[in-house]
Amino acid sequence: MRKDNSSFKTEFLSEAGSFMENRDYFAFVELDDMACWVAADGCDMDSEANSAEMAVQCVLENFSGQPTLSRRKLKEYVLEAHEWLRYESRRVRLKASLIVIATDYTRIVWAVAGNARMYHFRGGRLLARSKDTSLAQAMADRGSLSDSAVDRHEERHNLLQYLGNPEGCQPFISRKTALADGDILLLATPGLWENADVPEMLDAVEEAKEPSVLVDLLEEVMLSKQQAAVGNYTAAAIYADKVYKEDKKKLSKWMKRIALVMIPVIIAGGMMLYFKGRAAARMAESVVNMQEYGSNGDAYVEEQNYEQAMKSYSEARNEAKKVKDKLHVALYGRSYKKAELIVAGDNFLRDGKYDKALAQYRKAKEETKGDDKYDAQELDRRIASIDEYIRIGETVKKADLQAESQDYEAALLLYKEAHKAALLVSYAGVKDIKTKLDQMEAKIAELNKEIKKLQAESLEKQGDRSLAAGQYEAAIDAYAEAQAVYQEIGLLEPVLKLERSIAKADGKLNPIPPTVPQTPSAGNFEPPSTSAGLAGQETGAGRASSDAGSANADPDPDDVLDTGTNADADADVVDAGGNA
């Protein structure tokens, strides 16, 4: 039994610090041939689920069921914990940083996802430290940041890999590291290592002879800094006083077997070199594409075309993922987030969700601070315009209410006011306001047309009454006024009708005189007989009597006699003419 032939002692502490709840969690299991220690830092604020505890328990359950130092299996255990957090992320997205140490009491393998750490001390010095999967650590790996500056850098909590990441998780799995008698392993969450530097840890390691003393000393060092706020912190110390000694003969036998297995592997590896060459060419192409998409995104930002910038940054990030460039994946991810905040604010503003729009703009201003590509004054104008947007929206609502109550003139004035203000601030709903304004103007025009039509019809009826009463001049005036109104509103049919009515009234007012018979020329006249002349005069007298209208139907005998006398006189005149 490896455990019985070795000596490992473990002590830990885990406290909430200044907070009400401790989101850290630590647990371990020591089996006959293997052991596993796991510490986690919960990065979410879910009040019902403890993501750190869930992750630790999941890893230990898998390890207990199948203990192993296989890097592949340990990665599977970590990824299973990651998938569990994602599955349980119903109310809040569960997130956690994790550090795992597995051992066969001779060697160790550690796995990291996030910024929970492992420190390996030997002989009073730091032999190894796990690397965080954070943006700050990636910058240090590329040489743009010193290792000592990682602990204080602002990006130390900007995690590239962590459990619960919706974009997936790729934990770091170390190679096997041999243990020696007297080695000390320390697991620490950010709450501890942020407030206890490596030199302070070395001092505590030198002084502490037992793991319980070490964790207490580290806590004292941390609390002595007297920080205004102390986060959750966890420290777990493992003292390997005696490690299990391998049988060298058995080890030699295993080495020979491994060598036999490696021969075909080496042959296969040669065949893979060709394919790796082709893969390298594709990676070079992805790098060029990544840089081009990133430059395009920057140009779109300067043009304030943030939607296109989002697309370019997304493409750049995808290309960075292809070449496994974690630094640029993170950088383009942040660039994408900045543009996304502004686009989200614009969308909320367009939908009338002004509180959410304001929150997005303010967050965008905070995220873009110091980024020369973004115009801070433009963001300030967007934030200031929200008050005007609210006023425009309220004005439109008032106009809608006036329209519903059929006070169309008041509604029209309000729509005009809102439309003018919307044009000045580039209001997203300016087209809708213009549509309502046009509809209101058309409605008022239609009502005015109906009113004028009723006015014209009233004038037309007034003309009809005047005509019937023999008041021809009044009838003509009324008809003319009605005709002018009909012409104004574009109704041609009643205009033509009134033209006939005016002509009729004018005919009554100014009748055409009857046609007088012309006098025949001399020499061509044959005098009618006296009786014929008399009869003709009587006929004419009868026609005159009929035209009088108000005269008696039976002619007066004196009138008939006078007519006859006049006829004789006329005959004498004619005769005289004839004789002449």
DOKOL-514952 format. One record per residue (C-alpha): residue in three letters; residue number from 1; x, y, z. Coordinates in steps of 0.02 Angstrom, whole numbers. Layout:
<sites>
('ala' NUM (X Y Z));
...
</sites>
This chain:
<sites>
('met' 1 (0 0 0));
('arg' 2 (77 164 -55));
('lys' 3 (-14 265 77));
('asp' 4 (49 157 219));
('asn' 5 (228 176 157));
('ser' 6 (220 365 145));
('ser' 7 (174 512 257));
('phe' 8 (64 656 195));
('lys' 9 (-16 781 315));
('thr' 10 (-152 904 263));
('glu' 11 (-224 1057 352));
('phe' 12 (-331 1197 281));
('leu' 13 (-435 1350 323));
('ser' 14 (-572 1434 219));
('glu' 15 (-655 1596 275));
('ala' 16 (-784 1720 206));
('gly' 17 (-677 1874 244));
('ser' 18 (-783 2033 245));
('phe' 19 (-928 1947 159));
('met' 20 (-1080 1859 231));
('glu' 21 (-1055 1701 129));
('asn' 22 (-899 1600 86));
('arg' 23 (-899 1555 -99));
('asp' 24 (-733 1458 -85));
('tyr' 25 (-727 1270 -55));
('phe' 26 (-590 1142 -19));
('ala' 27 (-595 953 1));
('phe' 28 (-477 805 -24));
('val' 29 (-474 616 -26));
('glu' 30 (-330 498 19));
('leu' 31 (-345 322 -53));
('asp' 32 (-229 174 -33));
('asp' 33 (-128 209 -190));
('met' 34 (-177 387 -236));
('ala' 35 (-240 551 -164));
('cys' 36 (-322 707 -232));
('trp' 37 (-338 885 -163));
('val' 38 (-458 1010 -242));
('ala' 39 (-488 1196 -204));
('ala' 40 (-611 1309 -295));
('asp' 41 (-663 1491 -294));
('gly' 42 (-844 1528 -341));
('cys' 43 (-852 1676 -462));
('asp' 44 (-1041 1699 -462));
('met' 45 (-1165 1765 -334));
('asp' 46 (-1302 1634 -342));
('ser' 47 (-1384 1623 -170));
('glu' 48 (-1450 1446 -196));
('ala' 49 (-1306 1351 -278));
('asn' 50 (-1123 1351 -223));
('ser' 51 (-1028 1328 -385));
('ala' 52 (-861 1298 -297));
('glu' 53 (-931 1158 -191));
('met' 54 (-1018 1079 -341));
('ala' 55 (-856 1079 -443));
('val' 56 (-749 1006 -302));
('gln' 57 (-872 868 -264));
('cys' 58 (-889 820 -447));
('val' 59 (-700 802 -470));
('leu' 60 (-676 703 -309));
('glu' 61 (-820 585 -349));
('asn' 62 (-744 543 -518));
('phe' 63 (-570 526 -446));
('ser' 64 (-630 413 -306));
('gly' 65 (-716 301 -430));
('gln' 66 (-565 290 -545));
('pro' 67 (-403 357 -466));
('thr' 68 (-276 407 -597));
('leu' 69 (-128 517 -642));
('ser' 70 (-178 513 -825));
('arg' 71 (-181 690 -894));
('arg' 72 (-323 641 -1011));
('lys' 73 (-430 570 -871));
('leu' 74 (-398 716 -755));
('lys' 75 (-449 835 -895));
('glu' 76 (-609 734 -916));
('tyr' 77 (-647 752 -730));
('val' 78 (-623 941 -737));
('leu' 79 (-728 957 -895));
('glu' 80 (-867 854 -816));
('ala' 81 (-873 980 -673));
('his' 82 (-876 1119 -803));
('glu' 83 (-1024 1039 -893));
('trp' 84 (-1117 1017 -728));
('leu' 85 (-1103 1203 -690));
('arg' 86 (-1164 1246 -864));
('tyr' 87 (-1311 1128 -846));
('glu' 88 (-1360 1204 -678));
('ser' 89 (-1345 1384 -744));
('arg' 90 (-1533 1413 -753));
('arg' 91 (-1556 1569 -645));
('val' 92 (-1376 1632 -642));
('arg' 93 (-1226 1579 -744));
('leu' 94 (-1122 1475 -622));
('lys' 95 (-934 1505 -632));
('ala' 96 (-784 1442 -534));
('ser' 97 (-594 1439 -533));
('leu' 98 (-520 1268 -492));
('ile' 99 (-352 1194 -442));
('val' 100 (-329 1004 -429));
('ile' 101 (-177 905 -367));
('ala' 102 (-172 717 -393));
('thr' 103 (-33 605 -328));
('asp' 104 (20 424 -314));
('tyr' 105 (124 474 -162));
('thr' 106 (277 482 -275));
('arg' 107 (231 606 -412));
('ile' 108 (100 742 -435));
('val' 109 (-3 810 -579));
('trp' 110 (-103 970 -562));
('ala' 111 (-246 1042 -665));
('val' 112 (-295 1226 -671));
('ala' 113 (-447 1319 -739));
('gly' 114 (-453 1499 -678));
('asn' 115 (-341 1584 -550));
('ala' 116 (-344 1467 -399));
('arg' 117 (-160 1419 -374));
('met' 118 (-39 1282 -322));
('tyr' 119 (132 1322 -244));
('his' 120 (267 1187 -232));
('phe' 121 (403 1223 -103));
('arg' 122 (561 1121 -81));
('gly' 123 (711 1157 30));
('gly' 124 (649 1329 79));
('arg' 125 (624 1392 -99));
('leu' 126 (483 1397 -225));
('leu' 127 (506 1252 -346));
('ala' 128 (351 1279 -453));
('arg' 129 (189 1377 -462));
('ser' 130 (36 1343 -567));
('lys' 131 (-4 1472 -699));
('asp' 132 (-171 1561 -701));
('thr' 133 (-280 1550 -857));
('ser' 134 (-306 1739 -854));
('leu' 135 (-271 1882 -973));
('ala' 136 (-137 1951 -856));
('gln' 137 (-44 1783 -858));
('ala' 138 (-59 1774 -1048));
('met' 139 (19 1946 -1060));
('ala' 140 (161 1888 -946));
('asp' 141 (188 1732 -1053));
('arg' 142 (209 1844 -1206));
('gly' 143 (335 1953 -1117));
('ser' 144 (229 2111 -1107));
('leu' 145 (213 2093 -918));
('ser' 146 (331 2028 -783));
('asp' 147 (280 1874 -682));
('ser' 148 (288 1973 -521));
('ala' 149 (165 2102 -589));
('val' 150 (30 1973 -625));
('asp' 151 (-29 1969 -443));
('arg' 152 (-73 2156 -447));
('his' 153 (-123 2181 -629));
('glu' 154 (-300 2240 -665));
('glu' 155 (-329 2095 -784));
('arg' 156 (-286 1959 -657));
('his' 157 (-472 1919 -636));
('asn' 158 (-509 1925 -823));
('leu' 159 (-513 1737 -844));
('leu' 160 (-488 1657 -1015));
('gln' 161 (-532 1483 -952));
('tyr' 162 (-645 1440 -806));
('leu' 163 (-779 1315 -760));
('gly' 164 (-950 1367 -825));
('asn' 165 (-882 1467 -972));
('pro' 166 (-1020 1466 -1106));
('glu' 167 (-887 1465 -1242));
('gly' 168 (-806 1307 -1173));
('cys' 169 (-664 1268 -1055));
('gln' 170 (-486 1209 -1091));
('pro' 171 (-400 1177 -923));
('phe' 172 (-211 1168 -908));
('ile' 173 (-147 995 -857));
('ser' 174 (34 985 -798));
('arg' 175 (158 848 -831));
('lys' 176 (205 727 -692));
('thr' 177 (322 803 -563));
('ala' 178 (422 695 -442));
('leu' 179 (402 728 -257));
('ala' 180 (540 725 -128));
('asp' 181 (537 702 58));
('gly' 182 (496 865 145));
('asp' 183 (406 945 -3));
('ile' 184 (265 1065 40));
('leu' 185 (114 1094 -72));
('leu' 186 (2 1245 -47));
('leu' 187 (-169 1273 -128));
('ala' 188 (-232 1453 -122));
('thr' 189 (-379 1550 -192));
('pro' 190 (-360 1733 -250));
('gly' 191 (-417 1801 -83));
('leu' 192 (-257 1733 -6));
('trp' 193 (-121 1750 -139));
('glu' 194 (-173 1930 -179));
('asn' 195 (-127 1979 0));
('ala' 196 (22 1864 31));
('asp' 197 (173 1881 -83));
('val' 198 (293 1739 -122));
('pro' 199 (430 1807 -6));
('glu' 200 (303 1813 136));
('met' 201 (251 1634 95));
('leu' 202 (433 1578 99));
('asp' 203 (455 1658 270));
('ala' 204 (301 1567 334));
('val' 205 (359 1401 258));
('glu' 206 (530 1419 342));
('glu' 207 (450 1453 511));
('ala' 208 (307 1325 505));
('lys' 209 (348 1144 545));
('glu' 210 (170 1085 531));
('pro' 211 (35 1120 398));
('ser' 212 (-84 1193 528));
('val' 213 (48 1320 579));
('leu' 214 (80 1367 397));
('val' 215 (-102 1408 357));
('asp' 216 (-119 1508 518));
('leu' 217 (38 1609 479));
('leu' 218 (-23 1645 303));
('glu' 219 (-189 1705 373));
('glu' 220 (-99 1821 494));
('val' 221 (7 1892 353));
('met' 222 (-146 1923 248));
('leu' 223 (-248 2005 386));
('ser' 224 (-102 2112 440));
('lys' 225 (-120 2209 277));
('gln' 226 (-281 2283 354));
('gln' 227 (-373 2293 188));
('ala' 228 (-538 2389 188));
('ala' 229 (-623 2236 114));
('val' 230 (-562 2057 126));
('gly' 231 (-629 1932 2));
('asn' 232 (-660 1747 28));
('tyr' 233 (-495 1657 56));
('thr' 234 (-438 1477 66));
('ala' 235 (-268 1401 106));
('ala' 236 (-232 1213 108));
('ala' 237 (-58 1150 155));
('ile' 238 (3 973 115));
('tyr' 239 (165 916 197));
('ala' 240 (246 767 107));
('asp' 241 (358 714 251));
('lys' 242 (392 547 166));
('val' 243 (353 498 -13));
('tyr' 244 (332 321 -77));
('lys' 245 (493 244 -148));
('glu' 246 (479 157 -317));
('asp' 247 (563 -13 -348));
('lys' 248 (699 28 -477));
('lys' 249 (700 -149 -552));
('lys' 250 (516 -140 -590));
('leu' 251 (540 34 -658));
('ser' 252 (676 -28 -780));
('lys' 253 (559 -166 -842));
('trp' 254 (423 -39 -875));
('met' 255 (544 73 -968));
('lys' 256 (587 -68 -1089));
('arg' 257 (404 -101 -1122));
('ile' 258 (375 83 -1153));
('ala' 259 (521 86 -1276));
('leu' 260 (445 -57 -1377));
('val' 261 (280 33 -1384));
('met' 262 (362 197 -1437));
('ile' 263 (447 125 -1594));
('pro' 264 (286 119 -1699));
('val' 265 (233 282 -1621));
('ile' 266 (392 366 -1686));
('ile' 267 (361 296 -1860));
('ala' 268 (184 362 -1857));
('gly' 269 (250 528 -1796));
('gly' 270 (357 548 -1951));
('met' 271 (204 527 -2059));
('met' 272 (116 661 -1961));
('leu' 273 (251 790 -1993));
('tyr' 274 (189 815 -2170));
('phe' 275 (13 848 -2112));
('lys' 276 (76 965 -1978));
('gly' 277 (164 1065 -2114));
('arg' 278 (1 1090 -2203));
('ala' 279 (-84 1135 -2039));
('ala' 280 (52 1267 -2009));
('ala' 281 (10 1348 -2176));
('arg' 282 (-173 1357 -2128));
('met' 283 (-126 1433 -1961));
('ala' 284 (-21 1566 -2048));
('glu' 285 (-170 1609 -2156));
('ser' 286 (-280 1621 -2001));
('val' 287 (-156 1742 -1921));
('val' 288 (-163 1856 -2074));
('asn' 289 (-353 1848 -2075));
('met' 290 (-359 1884 -1889));
('gln' 291 (-255 2042 -1909));
('glu' 292 (-358 2100 -2058));
('tyr' 293 (-524 2074 -1970));
('gly' 294 (-457 2163 -1816));
('ser' 295 (-402 2313 -1919));
('asn' 296 (-571 2319 -2005));
('gly' 297 (-656 2318 -1836));
('asp' 298 (-550 2464 -1777));
('ala' 299 (-593 2562 -1934));
('tyr' 300 (-779 2531 -1913));
('val' 301 (-769 2592 -1732));
('glu' 302 (-688 2754 -1788));
('glu' 303 (-830 2773 -1915));
('gln' 304 (-953 2736 -1772));
('asn' 305 (-1022 2588 -1870));
('tyr' 306 (-1029 2478 -1718));
('glu' 307 (-1132 2336 -1791));
('gln' 308 (-1004 2306 -1928));
('ala' 309 (-866 2323 -1797));
('met' 310 (-948 2183 -1697));
('lys' 311 (-947 2069 -1849));
('ser' 312 (-764 2105 -1887));
('tyr' 313 (-708 2078 -1707));
('ser' 314 (-807 1916 -1700));
('glu' 315 (-718 1853 -1858));
('ala' 316 (-550 1907 -1787));
('arg' 317 (-585 1813 -1625));
('asn' 318 (-635 1656 -1721));
('glu' 319 (-472 1661 -1819));
('ala' 320 (-376 1683 -1656));
('lys' 321 (-463 1528 -1587));
('lys' 322 (-406 1430 -1740));
('val' 323 (-224 1467 -1701));
('lys' 324 (-254 1449 -1513));
('asp' 325 (-196 1626 -1480));
('lys' 326 (-277 1651 -1310));
('leu' 327 (-214 1829 -1292));
('his' 328 (-295 1890 -1452));
('val' 329 (-451 1788 -1417));
('ala' 330 (-469 1888 -1257));
('leu' 331 (-421 2056 -1335));
('tyr' 332 (-541 2040 -1480));
('gly' 333 (-672 1975 -1360));
('arg' 334 (-658 2136 -1260));
('ser' 335 (-664 2241 -1419));
('tyr' 336 (-820 2147 -1470));
('lys' 337 (-898 2178 -1300));
('lys' 338 (-868 2366 -1311));
('ala' 339 (-954 2381 -1480));
('glu' 340 (-1092 2263 -1422));
('leu' 341 (-1132 2377 -1273));
('ile' 342 (-1161 2526 -1388));
('val' 343 (-1265 2424 -1511));
('ala' 344 (-1369 2355 -1367));
('gly' 345 (-1397 2532 -1303));
('asp' 346 (-1454 2588 -1476));
('asn' 347 (-1575 2441 -1487));
('phe' 348 (-1649 2477 -1315));
('leu' 349 (-1664 2660 -1362));
('arg' 350 (-1755 2614 -1523));
('asp' 351 (-1875 2502 -1425));
('gly' 352 (-1911 2639 -1298));
('lys' 353 (-1822 2548 -1155));
('tyr' 354 (-1730 2703 -1098));
('asp' 355 (-1671 2640 -928));
('lys' 356 (-1585 2491 -1008));
('ala' 357 (-1514 2600 -1147));
('leu' 358 (-1441 2719 -1018));
('ala' 359 (-1362 2574 -922));
('gln' 360 (-1282 2505 -1081));
('tyr' 361 (-1212 2675 -1133));
('arg' 362 (-1139 2708 -961));
('lys' 363 (-1059 2536 -958));
('ala' 364 (-991 2565 -1133));
('lys' 365 (-916 2730 -1077));
('glu' 366 (-831 2644 -932));
('glu' 367 (-766 2501 -1040));
('thr' 368 (-700 2617 -1177));
('lys' 369 (-612 2737 -1058));
('gly' 370 (-436 2764 -1124));
('asp' 371 (-475 2684 -1292));
('asp' 372 (-435 2816 -1423));
('lys' 373 (-540 2730 -1556));
('tyr' 374 (-700 2777 -1464));
('asp' 375 (-766 2955 -1459));
('ala' 376 (-807 2990 -1277));
('gln' 377 (-903 3148 -1324));
('glu' 378 (-1014 3048 -1441));
('leu' 379 (-1058 2929 -1299));
('asp' 380 (-1095 3080 -1189));
('arg' 381 (-1212 3146 -1323));
('arg' 382 (-1300 2978 -1331));
('ile' 383 (-1323 2979 -1143));
('ala' 384 (-1385 3160 -1144));
('ser' 385 (-1505 3124 -1288));
('ile' 386 (-1601 2997 -1184));
('asp' 387 (-1689 3137 -1088));
('glu' 388 (-1742 3213 -1253));
('tyr' 389 (-1799 3042 -1314));
('ile' 390 (-1906 3024 -1159));
('arg' 391 (-1983 3196 -1189));
('ile' 392 (-2017 3154 -1371));
('gly' 393 (-2099 2991 -1322));
('glu' 394 (-2210 3079 -1195));
('thr' 395 (-2259 3210 -1324));
('val' 396 (-2308 3074 -1448));
('lys' 397 (-2413 2988 -1315));
('lys' 398 (-2505 3152 -1278));
('ala' 399 (-2535 3176 -1464));
('asp' 400 (-2605 2999 -1477));
('leu' 401 (-2726 3035 -1334));
('gln' 402 (-2783 3197 -1417));
('ala' 403 (-2811 3102 -1579));
('glu' 404 (-2914 2969 -1489));
('ser' 405 (-3022 3106 -1412));
('gln' 406 (-3044 3180 -1589));
('asp' 407 (-2955 3343 -1545));
('tyr' 408 (-2862 3335 -1708));
('glu' 409 (-2794 3512 -1710));
('ala' 410 (-2712 3490 -1540));
('ala' 411 (-2644 3320 -1593));
('leu' 412 (-2571 3396 -1752));
('leu' 413 (-2477 3529 -1653));
('leu' 414 (-2404 3398 -1536));
('tyr' 415 (-2351 3286 -1680));
('lys' 416 (-2265 3434 -1764));
('glu' 417 (-2174 3474 -1602));
('ala' 418 (-2116 3294 -1580));
('his' 419 (-2063 3279 -1762));
('lys' 420 (-1957 3437 -1754));
('ala' 421 (-1871 3379 -1594));
('ala' 422 (-1845 3204 -1666));
('leu' 423 (-1754 3273 -1818));
('leu' 424 (-1633 3370 -1707));
('val' 425 (-1578 3218 -1605));
('ser' 426 (-1591 3086 -1742));
('tyr' 427 (-1733 3000 -1649));
('ala' 428 (-1751 2819 -1706));
('gly' 429 (-1940 2832 -1722));
('val' 430 (-1941 2991 -1827));
('lys' 431 (-2021 2899 -1974));
('asp' 432 (-2164 2838 -1864));
('ile' 433 (-2194 3015 -1800));
('lys' 434 (-2193 3081 -1980));
('thr' 435 (-2320 2948 -2029));
('lys' 436 (-2434 2999 -1885));
('leu' 437 (-2411 3183 -1932));
('asp' 438 (-2458 3150 -2113));
('gln' 439 (-2609 3047 -2060));
('met' 440 (-2668 3186 -1945));
('glu' 441 (-2649 3318 -2081));
('ala' 442 (-2746 3207 -2201));
('lys' 443 (-2881 3180 -2069));
('ile' 444 (-2899 3367 -2038));
('ala' 445 (-2902 3402 -2226));
('glu' 446 (-3039 3272 -2248));
('leu' 447 (-3142 3348 -2107));
('asn' 448 (-3120 3524 -2180));
('lys' 449 (-3176 3458 -2348));
('glu' 450 (-3332 3384 -2271));
('ile' 451 (-3369 3547 -2180));
('lys' 452 (-3350 3649 -2340));
('lys' 453 (-3457 3524 -2433));
('leu' 454 (-3595 3545 -2305));
('gln' 455 (-3574 3735 -2318));
('ala' 456 (-3589 3727 -2508));
('glu' 457 (-3742 3614 -2498));
('ser' 458 (-3823 3738 -2378));
('leu' 459 (-3789 3883 -2498));
('glu' 460 (-3858 3781 -2642));
('lys' 461 (-4021 3749 -2547));
('gln' 462 (-4031 3933 -2502));
('gly' 463 (-4018 3974 -2688));
('asp' 464 (-4157 3851 -2727));
('arg' 465 (-4271 3936 -2600));
('ser' 466 (-4233 4110 -2668));
('leu' 467 (-4268 4051 -2847));
('ala' 468 (-4435 3978 -2796));
('ala' 469 (-4481 4143 -2712));
('gly' 470 (-4438 4243 -2869));
('gln' 471 (-4285 4321 -2784));
('tyr' 472 (-4173 4292 -2932));
('glu' 473 (-4027 4402 -2883));
('ala' 474 (-4015 4319 -2710));
('ala' 475 (-4025 4149 -2793));
('ile' 476 (-3882 4191 -2911));
('asp' 477 (-3774 4253 -2766));
('ala' 478 (-3805 4095 -2664));
('tyr' 479 (-3771 3983 -2814));
('ala' 480 (-3609 4076 -2852));
('glu' 481 (-3546 4060 -2673));
('ala' 482 (-3588 3875 -2670));
('gln' 483 (-3502 3852 -2838));
('ala' 484 (-3343 3935 -2773));
('val' 485 (-3340 3819 -2621));
('tyr' 486 (-3364 3665 -2730));
('gln' 487 (-3222 3722 -2841));
('glu' 488 (-3109 3746 -2688));
('ile' 489 (-3135 3568 -2630));
('gly' 490 (-3121 3496 -2805));
('leu' 491 (-3301 3435 -2833));
('leu' 492 (-3331 3469 -3018));
('glu' 493 (-3501 3386 -3040));
('pro' 494 (-3596 3506 -2924));
('val' 495 (-3500 3651 -3004));
('leu' 496 (-3576 3608 -3174));
('lys' 497 (-3747 3583 -3096));
('leu' 498 (-3741 3755 -3015));
('glu' 499 (-3688 3832 -3182));
('arg' 500 (-3855 3776 -3252));
('ser' 501 (-3947 3840 -3097));
('ile' 502 (-3864 4011 -3115));
('ala' 503 (-3911 4017 -3300));
('lys' 504 (-4092 3977 -3257));
('ala' 505 (-4103 4112 -3123));
('asp' 506 (-4020 4238 -3239));
('gly' 507 (-4148 4195 -3373));
('lys' 508 (-4287 4236 -3253));
('leu' 509 (-4203 4397 -3199));
('asn' 510 (-4161 4455 -3375));
('pro' 511 (-4287 4374 -3496));
('ile' 512 (-4252 4384 -3684));
('pro' 513 (-4380 4503 -3771));
('pro' 514 (-4498 4425 -3904));
('thr' 515 (-4447 4442 -4087));
('val' 516 (-4539 4587 -4184));
('pro' 517 (-4597 4542 -4366));
('gln' 518 (-4505 4642 -4499));
('thr' 519 (-4603 4769 -4612));
('pro' 520 (-4619 4701 -4791));
('ser' 521 (-4538 4797 -4932));
('ala' 522 (-4646 4913 -5046));
('gly' 523 (-4718 4835 -5203));
('asn' 524 (-4719 4661 -5134));
('phe' 525 (-4860 4682 -5012));
('glu' 526 (-5032 4610 -5041));
('pro' 527 (-5157 4686 -4920));
('pro' 528 (-5255 4558 -4823));
('ser' 529 (-5439 4568 -4810));
('thr' 530 (-5511 4666 -4666));
('ser' 531 (-5582 4510 -4588));
('ala' 532 (-5415 4421 -4602));
('gly' 533 (-5326 4567 -4521));
('leu' 534 (-5450 4572 -4384));
('ala' 535 (-5433 4389 -4352));
('gly' 536 (-5245 4405 -4346));
('gln' 537 (-5257 4549 -4223));
('glu' 538 (-5376 4450 -4117));
('thr' 539 (-5254 4307 -4115));
('gly' 540 (-5113 4423 -4065));
('ala' 541 (-5224 4501 -3931));
('gly' 542 (-5264 4328 -3865));
('arg' 543 (-5076 4286 -3855));
('ala' 544 (-5042 4448 -3765));
('ser' 545 (-5182 4411 -3645));
('ser' 546 (-5108 4238 -3611));
('asp' 547 (-4934 4310 -3576));
('ala' 548 (-5002 4431 -3448));
('gly' 549 (-5029 4284 -3329));
('ser' 550 (-5130 4382 -3201));
('ala' 551 (-5258 4451 -3328));
('asn' 552 (-5435 4380 -3347));
('ala' 553 (-5456 4230 -3462));
('asp' 554 (-5603 4314 -3556));
('pro' 555 (-5549 4474 -3644));
('asp' 556 (-5640 4635 -3607));
('pro' 557 (-5758 4686 -3752));
('asp' 558 (-5682 4859 -3751));
('asp' 559 (-5510 4785 -3773));
('val' 560 (-5572 4683 -3920));
('leu' 561 (-5653 4836 -3995));
('asp' 562 (-5495 4939 -3973));
('thr' 563 (-5397 4801 -4054));
('gly' 564 (-5509 4800 -4200));
('thr' 565 (-5499 4989 -4217));
('asn' 566 (-5313 4982 -4212));
('ala' 567 (-5318 4850 -4346));
('asp' 568 (-5420 4964 -4457));
('ala' 569 (-5299 5104 -4426));
('asp' 570 (-5156 4992 -4469));
('ala' 571 (-5244 4938 -4626));
('asp' 572 (-5268 5120 -4675));
('val' 573 (-5084 5151 -4653));
('val' 574 (-5044 5000 -4757));
('asp' 575 (-5165 5051 -4887));
('ala' 576 (-5086 5221 -4892));
('gly' 577 (-4919 5141 -4916));
('gly' 578 (-4988 5033 -5053));
('asn' 579 (-5063 5178 -5142));
('ala' 580 (-4902 5269 -5131));
</sites>
